[in-house]
Amino acid sequence: MVAEVMAELAELEDPKTREVNEKHGDDHGVNLSKLRALAKRLKTQQELACRLWETDDTAARLLAILIFRPKAFERDELDVMLREARTPKVHDWLVNYVVKKNPHSEELRLAWFVDPDPVVASAGWALTTERVAKKPEGLDLAGLLDVVEAEMKDAPDRLQWAMNHCLAQIGIEHPEHRIHAIGIGERLEVLKDYPTSPGCTSPFAPIWITEMVRRQHDK
């Protein structure tokens, strides 16, 4: 079965798609809509997914993430998987589609948040951003803003991006911290000049916050 799936993924490989993906650090050439269609056909298959993950092939790992059973993993298994994820897309999908749905997600959030590896730490920040939006009770939002202000400017790219997302989410979801969050963004100027496609919102926190709040008010 693994060989059959790998052959199907090879057929879906497109050189132009790979060229675009490699600019973002993702070494695969499979259109994600086609990958999702394949996952929908396969449905959840934990054993197959684990074997696909073991191939260390990026497209196979993305497919594996879509057919994993998220609650089947122990805490330490997910920790190892995150550290060996390699590419940004595999890392992001693993956090969003598996870790967030796993009963150990809060333990992992706390551990990864203070991890010395900035890529691992970025996963901790991503999980924290999820809590900022959906379950902020117990979070020290003012303390998070202090950490962002002190560390985001000089953080490595992926950690910086995750911290910036958290900054924006605090500003969007929590009016009592909005002016402070916008002020931090304006002072640090992180992602201020990030190229943004027409119709898309800039990731520069002050613009991002203001636009999302405007949309909420327009609903």
Residue frames as qw, qx, qy, qz and C-alpha x, y, z in Angstrom:
[[0.000, 0.885, 0.466, 0.000, 0.00, 0.00, 0.00],
 [0.309, -0.773, 0.112, 0.542, 2.83, 2.41, 0.81],
 [0.390, -0.128, 0.610, 0.678, 4.45, 1.71, -2.56],
 [0.205, 0.618, 0.680, 0.337, 1.13, 2.33, -4.33],
 [0.124, -0.934, -0.275, 0.193, 0.61, 5.65, -2.57],
 [0.384, -0.604, 0.316, 0.623, 4.19, 6.75, -3.21],
 [0.368, 0.173, 0.683, 0.607, 3.72, 5.93, -6.91],
 [0.080, 0.809, 0.559, 0.161, 0.55, 8.00, -6.99],
 [0.265, -0.874, -0.028, 0.406, 2.34, 10.92, -5.33],
 [0.441, -0.287, 0.512, 0.678, 5.11, 10.63, -7.91],
 [0.278, 0.498, 0.676, 0.466, 2.51, 10.92, -10.68],
 [0.082, -0.922, -0.377, 0.029, 1.17, 14.11, -9.09],
 [0.512, -0.496, 0.108, 0.693, 4.63, 15.69, -8.99],
 [0.425, 0.848, 0.245, 0.200, 4.79, 18.91, -11.03],
 [0.645, 0.078, -0.081, 0.756, 8.15, 20.66, -11.65],
 [0.015, 0.589, 0.091, 0.803, 6.60, 24.15, -11.64],
 [0.647, -0.683, -0.191, -0.278, 4.84, 23.50, -8.33],
 [0.838, -0.276, -0.158, 0.443, 8.11, 22.22, -6.87],
 [0.438, 0.358, -0.018, 0.825, 9.94, 25.33, -8.05],
 [0.291, -0.688, -0.091, -0.658, 7.43, 27.58, -6.25],
 [0.808, -0.557, -0.177, -0.078, 7.42, 25.45, -3.10],
 [0.802, -0.025, -0.186, 0.567, 11.21, 25.28, -2.87],
 [0.155, 0.586, -0.075, 0.792, 11.34, 29.07, -2.61],
 [0.551, -0.621, 0.088, -0.550, 9.51, 28.62, 0.71],
 [0.171, -0.491, 0.809, -0.274, 11.71, 25.74, 1.88],
 [0.791, 0.060, 0.483, -0.370, 9.26, 22.97, 0.93],
 [0.011, 0.422, -0.803, -0.421, 10.85, 20.25, -1.19],
 [0.430, 0.300, 0.851, -0.020, 7.82, 18.78, -2.96],
 [0.104, 0.132, -0.439, -0.883, 5.92, 19.40, -6.18],
 [0.066, -0.417, -0.899, -0.119, 2.43, 18.11, -5.42],
 [0.254, -0.425, -0.185, -0.849, -0.55, 20.44, -5.74],
 [0.110, -0.068, 0.755, -0.643, -2.12, 20.60, -2.28],
 [0.678, 0.120, 0.079, -0.721, -5.69, 20.39, -3.59],
 [0.765, 0.233, -0.558, -0.221, -4.80, 17.12, -5.31],
 [0.255, 0.221, -0.829, 0.445, -3.04, 15.93, -2.16],
 [0.401, -0.017, 0.506, -0.763, -6.18, 16.66, -0.12],
 [0.780, 0.178, -0.217, -0.560, -8.31, 14.80, -2.67],
 [0.601, 0.232, -0.761, 0.073, -6.05, 11.76, -2.30],
 [0.000, -0.132, 0.752, -0.645, -6.31, 11.99, 1.49],
 [0.608, 0.046, 0.193, -0.769, -10.10, 12.19, 1.27],
 [0.795, 0.198, -0.467, -0.331, -10.13, 9.01, -0.78],
 [0.480, 0.213, -0.793, 0.310, -7.81, 7.15, 1.60],
 [0.617, -0.680, -0.193, -0.346, -9.64, 8.37, 4.74],
 [0.374, -0.733, 0.506, -0.258, -8.08, 7.96, 8.20],
 [0.957, 0.091, -0.261, 0.086, -5.54, 5.13, 8.19],
 [0.440, -0.850, 0.289, -0.011, -3.17, 5.37, 11.14],
 [0.811, -0.239, 0.438, 0.306, -0.83, 2.51, 10.23],
 [0.635, 0.557, 0.300, 0.443, -0.45, 3.63, 6.61],
 [0.013, 0.973, -0.017, 0.229, 0.06, 7.21, 7.74],
 [0.598, -0.709, 0.345, 0.141, 2.85, 6.22, 10.13],
 [0.783, 0.028, 0.451, 0.427, 4.62, 4.30, 7.38],
 [0.422, 0.785, 0.218, 0.398, 4.29, 7.25, 5.00],
 [0.271, -0.950, 0.146, -0.054, 5.76, 9.52, 7.68],
 [0.756, -0.444, 0.391, 0.281, 8.75, 7.19, 8.02],
 [0.740, 0.484, 0.261, 0.387, 9.68, 7.71, 4.34],
 [0.362, -0.552, 0.017, 0.751, 10.90, 11.25, 5.21],
 [0.227, 0.328, 0.541, 0.741, 9.41, 12.40, 1.88],
 [0.098, 0.126, 0.246, -0.956, 7.71, 15.78, 2.25],
 [0.530, -0.055, -0.392, -0.750, 4.66, 15.04, 0.08],
 [0.597, -0.181, -0.781, -0.025, 4.22, 11.66, 1.81],
 [0.250, -0.191, -0.630, 0.710, 4.43, 13.33, 5.22],
 [0.294, 0.039, 0.019, -0.955, 1.85, 15.95, 4.29],
 [0.637, -0.115, -0.582, -0.492, -0.47, 13.17, 3.14],
 [0.488, -0.142, -0.795, 0.331, 0.24, 11.24, 6.34],
 [0.010, 0.068, 0.427, -0.902, -0.77, 14.24, 8.45],
 [0.499, -0.009, -0.196, -0.844, -4.14, 14.37, 6.67],
 [0.783, -0.113, -0.522, -0.320, -4.90, 10.68, 7.37],
 [0.238, 0.161, -0.769, 0.571, -3.44, 10.44, 10.88],
 [0.512, -0.675, -0.510, -0.150, -5.69, 9.90, 13.88],
 [0.108, 0.715, -0.296, 0.624, -4.53, 12.90, 15.97],
 [0.628, -0.598, 0.255, -0.428, -5.56, 11.49, 19.36],
 [0.984, 0.008, -0.169, 0.056, -3.55, 8.30, 18.80],
 [0.574, 0.502, -0.378, 0.525, -0.19, 9.90, 19.59],
 [0.645, -0.582, -0.296, 0.396, 1.62, 10.09, 22.90],
 [0.108, -0.972, 0.052, 0.202, 3.26, 13.36, 23.93],
 [0.455, -0.570, 0.530, 0.433, 6.83, 12.19, 23.28],
 [0.593, 0.321, 0.640, 0.368, 5.95, 10.84, 19.84],
 [0.262, 0.910, 0.292, 0.130, 4.69, 14.26, 18.76],
 [0.298, -0.875, 0.256, 0.284, 7.76, 15.94, 20.22],
 [0.566, -0.224, 0.640, 0.469, 10.03, 13.72, 18.12],
 [0.485, 0.573, 0.592, 0.293, 7.90, 14.21, 15.01],
 [0.081, 0.987, 0.111, -0.084, 7.98, 17.99, 15.31],
 [0.371, -0.743, 0.425, 0.361, 11.75, 18.00, 15.66],
 [0.466, -0.098, 0.742, 0.473, 12.17, 15.86, 12.54],
 [0.479, 0.712, 0.448, -0.251, 9.54, 17.70, 10.49],
 [0.558, -0.013, 0.403, 0.725, 12.27, 19.52, 8.45],
 [0.147, 0.333, 0.428, 0.827, 10.14, 21.66, 6.12],
 [0.181, -0.008, 0.262, -0.948, 7.87, 24.60, 7.04],
 [0.626, -0.096, -0.345, -0.693, 4.70, 23.10, 5.55],
 [0.665, -0.136, -0.732, 0.060, 5.12, 19.76, 7.32],
 [0.234, -0.047, -0.575, 0.783, 5.84, 21.62, 10.57],
 [0.328, -0.032, 0.072, -0.942, 2.77, 23.87, 10.21],
 [0.697, -0.111, -0.486, -0.516, 0.39, 21.08, 9.22],
 [0.553, -0.091, -0.775, 0.292, 1.61, 18.81, 12.01],
 [0.045, -0.073, -0.496, 0.864, 0.91, 21.54, 14.58],
 [0.420, 0.054, -0.032, -0.905, -2.44, 22.60, 13.10],
 [0.735, 0.019, -0.445, -0.511, -3.93, 19.26, 12.07],
 [0.740, -0.075, -0.654, 0.138, -2.48, 16.87, 14.64],
 [0.339, 0.018, -0.586, 0.736, -1.01, 18.54, 17.74],
 [0.287, -0.173, 0.118, -0.935, -3.92, 20.96, 18.24],
 [0.773, -0.167, -0.290, -0.539, -6.33, 18.01, 18.28],
 [0.663, 0.055, -0.702, 0.254, -4.22, 15.88, 20.62],
 [0.602, -0.738, -0.297, -0.071, -4.91, 15.68, 24.38],
 [0.709, -0.362, -0.067, 0.601, -1.24, 16.53, 25.11],
 [0.384, 0.705, 0.192, 0.564, -1.34, 19.83, 23.20],
 [0.286, -0.930, 0.028, -0.231, -1.17, 22.03, 26.31],
 [0.790, -0.478, 0.240, 0.300, 1.79, 20.12, 27.75],
 [0.698, 0.252, 0.312, 0.593, 3.58, 20.46, 24.43],
 [0.127, 0.896, 0.156, 0.396, 2.71, 24.15, 24.18],
 [0.482, -0.865, 0.142, -0.010, 4.37, 24.85, 27.51],
 [0.798, -0.283, 0.350, 0.399, 7.44, 22.74, 26.71],
 [0.610, 0.441, 0.349, 0.558, 7.96, 24.04, 23.18],
 [0.005, -0.974, -0.154, -0.168, 7.37, 27.67, 24.13],
 [0.367, -0.861, 0.343, 0.074, 10.66, 27.72, 26.09],
 [0.922, 0.074, 0.244, 0.291, 12.62, 25.35, 23.83],
 [0.312, -0.648, 0.313, 0.620, 16.07, 26.66, 22.79],
 [0.346, 0.151, 0.712, 0.592, 15.46, 25.56, 19.19],
 [0.214, 0.286, 0.041, -0.933, 13.70, 28.54, 17.54],
 [0.421, -0.022, -0.674, -0.607, 11.76, 26.31, 15.12],
 [0.372, -0.333, -0.852, 0.161, 10.44, 24.20, 17.99],
 [0.069, -0.354, -0.429, 0.828, 9.71, 27.38, 19.97],
 [0.271, 0.069, -0.326, -0.903, 7.69, 28.69, 17.02],
 [0.443, -0.285, -0.804, -0.275, 5.34, 25.71, 17.46],
 [0.287, -0.407, -0.662, 0.560, 4.89, 26.72, 21.10],
 [0.082, 0.279, 0.047, -0.956, 3.98, 30.22, 19.98],
 [0.350, -0.089, -0.638, -0.681, 1.56, 28.85, 17.37],
 [0.416, -0.401, -0.815, 0.048, -0.25, 26.84, 20.04],
 [0.177, -0.394, -0.431, 0.793, -0.28, 29.90, 22.29],
 [0.188, 0.093, -0.280, -0.937, -1.84, 31.97, 19.50],
 [0.407, -0.286, -0.789, -0.361, -4.57, 29.33, 19.23],
 [0.358, -0.485, -0.688, 0.403, -5.30, 29.75, 22.94],
 [0.052, -0.225, -0.086, 0.969, -5.25, 33.56, 22.66],
 [0.339, -0.045, -0.459, -0.820, -8.09, 33.27, 20.14],
 [0.628, -0.231, -0.629, -0.395, -10.10, 30.36, 21.55],
 [0.752, -0.517, -0.401, 0.078, -9.24, 29.76, 25.21],
 [0.281, 0.663, -0.295, 0.628, -7.40, 32.75, 26.70],
 [0.667, -0.693, 0.024, -0.275, -8.37, 32.00, 30.30],
 [0.862, -0.418, 0.141, 0.250, -5.22, 31.59, 32.37],
 [0.682, 0.378, 0.090, 0.619, -2.89, 33.19, 29.82],
 [0.311, -0.694, -0.088, 0.643, -0.82, 36.21, 30.86],
 [0.538, 0.728, 0.326, 0.272, -1.53, 38.34, 27.79],
 [0.050, -0.984, 0.171, -0.016, 0.37, 41.36, 29.12],
 [0.606, -0.532, 0.544, 0.232, 3.33, 39.10, 29.83],
 [0.731, 0.322, 0.510, 0.319, 3.20, 37.70, 26.29],
 [0.324, 0.922, 0.111, 0.184, 3.26, 41.23, 24.90],
 [0.339, -0.861, 0.362, 0.110, 6.32, 41.98, 27.05],
 [0.718, -0.184, 0.592, 0.317, 8.15, 38.94, 25.62],
 [0.595, 0.642, 0.395, 0.278, 7.20, 39.94, 22.08],
 [0.075, 0.993, -0.059, 0.063, 8.44, 43.48, 22.62],
 [0.458, -0.730, 0.484, 0.152, 11.74, 42.25, 24.05],
 [0.575, -0.243, 0.739, 0.253, 12.51, 39.39, 21.67],
 [0.700, 0.557, 0.442, -0.061, 10.59, 39.53, 18.38],
 [0.271, 0.903, -0.222, -0.248, 12.79, 42.08, 16.57],
 [0.054, 0.655, -0.745, -0.112, 15.87, 39.82, 16.62],
 [0.758, -0.037, 0.620, -0.200, 14.15, 36.41, 16.52],
 [0.205, -0.123, 0.828, 0.507, 14.92, 33.99, 13.63],
 [0.290, -0.018, -0.467, -0.835, 12.42, 34.11, 10.77],
 [0.481, -0.315, -0.762, -0.298, 9.98, 31.33, 11.68],
 [0.357, -0.432, -0.634, 0.533, 9.96, 32.20, 15.37],
 [0.005, -0.193, -0.032, 0.981, 9.54, 35.88, 14.52],
 [0.353, -0.170, -0.581, -0.713, 6.58, 35.07, 12.26],
 [0.484, -0.416, -0.770, 0.018, 4.91, 33.03, 15.02],
 [0.273, -0.387, -0.445, 0.760, 5.47, 35.75, 17.63],
 [0.113, 0.065, -0.208, -0.969, 4.09, 38.36, 15.26],
 [0.422, -0.320, -0.710, -0.464, 0.96, 36.25, 14.71],
 [0.432, -0.470, -0.680, 0.361, 0.48, 36.05, 18.48],
 [0.135, -0.250, -0.149, 0.947, 0.93, 39.82, 18.77],
 [0.273, -0.093, -0.437, -0.852, -1.70, 40.42, 16.10],
 [0.464, -0.377, -0.778, -0.192, -4.12, 37.90, 17.61],
 [0.308, -0.422, -0.563, 0.641, -3.92, 39.56, 21.02],
 [0.033, 0.204, -0.047, -0.977, -4.66, 42.92, 19.40],
 [0.357, -0.152, -0.627, -0.676, -7.54, 41.52, 17.37],
 [0.533, -0.375, -0.751, -0.107, -9.26, 39.46, 20.07],
 [0.495, -0.545, -0.498, 0.458, -8.63, 41.51, 23.22],
 [0.131, 0.865, 0.207, 0.439, -9.64, 45.20, 23.03],
 [0.510, -0.857, 0.026, 0.072, -8.08, 46.01, 26.39],
 [0.660, -0.401, 0.383, 0.506, -4.63, 45.17, 24.94],
 [0.639, 0.640, 0.355, 0.235, -5.21, 46.51, 21.41],
 [0.123, 0.980, -0.134, 0.079, -3.51, 49.92, 21.71],
 [0.513, -0.656, 0.538, 0.133, -0.50, 48.33, 23.41],
 [0.777, 0.110, 0.568, 0.245, -0.23, 45.61, 20.73],
 [0.513, 0.807, 0.198, 0.214, -0.45, 48.13, 17.89],
 [0.132, -0.951, 0.281, -0.005, 2.16, 50.28, 19.61],
 [0.672, -0.396, 0.581, 0.232, 4.58, 47.35, 19.88],
 [0.720, 0.426, 0.471, 0.280, 4.12, 46.61, 16.19],
 [0.287, 0.944, 0.046, 0.156, 4.73, 50.23, 15.25],
 [0.337, -0.844, 0.411, 0.077, 7.89, 50.45, 17.36],
 [0.677, -0.266, 0.644, 0.237, 9.42, 47.18, 16.17],
 [0.453, 0.625, -0.302, -0.559, 8.35, 47.53, 12.50],
 [0.373, -0.159, 0.902, 0.145, 8.62, 43.75, 12.02],
 [0.361, 0.369, 0.813, 0.269, 7.26, 42.71, 8.58],
 [0.164, 0.706, 0.187, -0.663, 6.37, 46.35, 7.81],
 [0.279, 0.588, -0.461, -0.603, 7.74, 46.02, 4.28],
 [0.457, 0.016, 0.886, 0.071, 6.59, 42.45, 3.67],
 [0.225, 0.097, -0.558, -0.793, 5.32, 42.14, 0.06],
 [0.410, 0.287, 0.733, -0.461, 1.56, 41.60, 0.13],
 [0.141, 0.251, 0.777, 0.560, -0.53, 40.49, -2.84],
 [0.318, -0.164, -0.134, -0.924, -3.54, 42.61, -3.88],
 [0.722, -0.313, -0.366, -0.497, -6.57, 41.70, -1.79],
 [0.758, -0.197, -0.544, 0.302, -4.46, 40.19, 0.99],
 [0.404, -0.907, -0.018, -0.117, -3.92, 41.71, 4.44],
 [0.338, 0.672, -0.537, 0.382, -0.39, 42.76, 5.38],
 [0.778, -0.289, -0.510, 0.226, 1.22, 40.69, 8.16],
 [0.201, 0.316, -0.335, 0.865, 2.50, 43.97, 9.69],
 [0.201, -0.378, -0.825, 0.369, 0.70, 43.78, 13.04],
 [0.123, 0.378, 0.277, -0.875, -0.78, 47.32, 13.20],
 [0.408, 0.181, -0.461, -0.767, -2.33, 46.94, 9.73],
 [0.363, -0.104, -0.918, -0.117, -3.40, 43.34, 10.40],
 [0.084, -0.347, -0.736, 0.575, -5.07, 44.21, 13.70],
 [0.234, 0.354, 0.086, -0.901, -6.85, 47.28, 12.34],
 [0.416, 0.129, -0.624, -0.649, -8.15, 45.46, 9.27],
 [0.336, -0.188, -0.923, 0.002, -9.44, 42.41, 11.16],
 [0.004, 0.384, 0.600, -0.702, -11.17, 44.57, 13.79],
 [0.320, 0.281, -0.185, -0.886, -12.80, 46.59, 10.98],
 [0.418, -0.007, -0.799, -0.433, -14.10, 43.38, 9.41],
 [0.198, -0.291, -0.870, 0.346, -15.52, 42.21, 12.73],
 [0.133, 0.402, 0.339, -0.840, -17.38, 45.52, 13.12],
 [0.351, 0.234, -0.438, -0.794, -18.72, 45.30, 9.56],
 [0.165, -0.122, -0.970, -0.133, -20.34, 41.92, 10.14]]
